[in-house]
Amino acid sequence: MLQSILKDAKQFLSDNKKSYDVIIIDFPDPVELYTTKVFKDVSKALKKGGMIV
């Protein structure tokens, strides 16, 4: 099942309790989204063997 979530990425990731097979990231230009914390939160949200696109 494909689920599309359209909301603030940093807020979603910090509140997220689920895990995902694939996370597709389409960040806009704001540099504050390209942080170590954001990518650590993405990593925590991935299932084992999951991938970021």
Helices and strands as residue ranges (DSSP letters): H 9-15, E 20-23, G 31-33, H 36-45, E 46-52
